[in-house]
Amino acid sequence: MLAVFGFWLRHPEALRAIPPNVPQDLVGEQESFRRLGWELTVLESDLANCIHELYTAFEALYADPAVLFRKKFAVVYHIDNFYVRVHKFMDNTYQLAAKVAGFNWESRYEDRPTRKQIKDALNRRRLGPISRHLETFEENGWIRRAVEARNLFVHLYRDEPRWPMLSTRDRFYESVGGHEDPEAERIRQIQQSPDLDRYAAQRAQELLEALSAIRELREQLHEAFVGNVVRLASTMSTEVQEFVRIITGLASQAALQEMLSNLGENI
């Protein structure tokens, strides 16, 4: 629904036509917004599943120290997968914000607006809360860590200096068979396995914090988008206002007006 409200904010004429009626020249644009909405929903679901799979890997699938090499791979894979998807989620969120602000995101990459330009354009359109929510999200410590970790992974190689057992040297050594002495190898696996569990559990908690920030952003943007659609509808026909009342779940016309009154300058 977030992207649907975004479409109406960008194209009030589509709201004025009373959905599901859509001006013919905006059908493709509406599908573009919908696609973004689907992607954001799937990305949030993927992030939750990354954490679930991380827990499953180190607590159940690879609990046996004998498969330490596979456990290390699973832990690193799911964590990096999460970081990459946080970065993609932020990009998609700004893409939605850019479209709401009036920019053509389908233009060449070098012609796309900067994040500052997007937020400035939102402010000019009286969509300041959306701009502020985006900025707060970017500054969130857990989100910044995730984005920085993703950049390290993509452009360099994300290492863990405090956890030498996850170093490329150590993992390479394991990939070619580990210790020649089977007994020594077994001892190493038994010693490292609980340490890896502690590392994975610590990272999983950090990922949950980042996911919480993402869910909070989604709720904040939904409230801001809905509030501004309500504001738009208040200037349109009673039929449009009735449609918005129904689609937003407001119980009555009075509730719609109360929402407008309570939002005031916040929308």
Secondary structure, DSSP 8 states (H G I E B T S, - for coil): -HHHHHHHHH-HHHHHT-TT---GGGHHHHHHHHHHHHHHHHHHHHHHHHHHHHHHIIIIIT-SGGGHHHHHHHHHHHHHHHHHHHHHHHHHHHHHHHHHHT--TTS-GGGS--HHHHHHHHHHTT-HHHHHHHHHHHH-HHHHHHHHHHHHHHHS----TT-GGGSHHHHHHHHTTS-SSHHHHHHHHHHHHHHHHHHHHHHHHHHHHHHHHHHHHHHHHHHHHHHHHHHHHTTS-HHHHHHHHHHTT-SSHHHHHHHHHHHGGG-
